[in-house]
């Protein structure tokens, strides 16, 4: 395990070696790929970013309970962004805690060989490192990686949404020592990194950042007429049932699509990453039901879970491991 972690650490120090990451996962910077997104603000930002810089096409969405995917494509055709897919041959990028104990890895751990995982790259597991788990968003991983080989401009208007996503701004103040550690790991202290503009800028005071975040919250409320949820596409309800989808037309319902595109255009205006509708599949979609559940963390329960070959998992707290099984072998 140690050698597999160190191959992506610069000089064997606790700093990511982006050239080693790109060598291991060359598709991270290749143009004209297909992707599947998590349907929240982080996933949608990732989709905008890779569409703008690499001409990737978003072919579907996955929330752990349901996947919608453009007809004619299957999971192996796509790169999954903002989730770790536990399958050989399926490429993915994620920032969740998925390793329970680095000293006792399951026999099928190489199912993650095609996954660029923030915590796995640093060798962080739940048993030894849960308080030090990755505190940022997947979009920051993508920015750091592509930004290591390509100039990426971050306008001032992009800083706030890039701090907002996945509650990053909350983590900066709740866990400052951990955030500083990860920013160093991602080489965000390098002036050439696009992460430097986001996290090392002198543009915002604490007060002005609060004002700008308030303005962003108000813009999100306008998208939904005052309701919450303008920053995501809701695929399923608490029972795991498909919602906001027209099964007869094989597409998202009109109101859901209008809301999603309003949010994407808002992000595009602030980041400069143009929203290209032709790069997004909203119609001609198949939908697939999966089985999502939660268990209490322990070595025995984790081992039993991994023997079931889950599609994805995440240790979101010390009290629960969320996971998804694939009873119909969609993957």
Secondary structure as UniProt FT lines:
FT   HELIX           2..6
FT   TURN            7..8
FT   HELIX           10..12
FT   HELIX           18..24
FT   HELIX           26..29
FT   STRAND          34..37
FT   HELIX           41..54
FT   STRAND          57..62
FT   STRAND          66..70
FT   TURN            71..72
FT   HELIX           75..77
FT   STRAND          78..81
FT   TURN            88..89
FT   STRAND          91..94
FT   TURN            102..103
FT   TURN            107..108
FT   HELIX           109..112
FT   TURN            113..114
FT   STRAND          115..117
FT   HELIX           118..122
FT   HELIX           126..129
FT   HELIX           130..132
FT   HELIX           138..147
FT   TURN            148..149
FT   HELIX           156..164
FT   HELIX           165..167
FT   HELIX           168..174
FT   HELIX           176..185
FT   TURN            186..189
FT   TURN            191..192
FT   HELIX           194..199
FT   HELIX           206..224
FT   TURN            225..226
FT   TURN            230..231
FT   TURN            238..239
FT   STRAND          245..246
FT   TURN            247..250
FT   STRAND          251..252
FT   HELIX           254..271
FT   HELIX           277..279
FT   STRAND          285..289
FT   STRAND          291..295
FT   HELIX           299..307
FT   STRAND          312..317
FT   TURN            318..319
FT   STRAND          320..325
FT   TURN            327..328
//
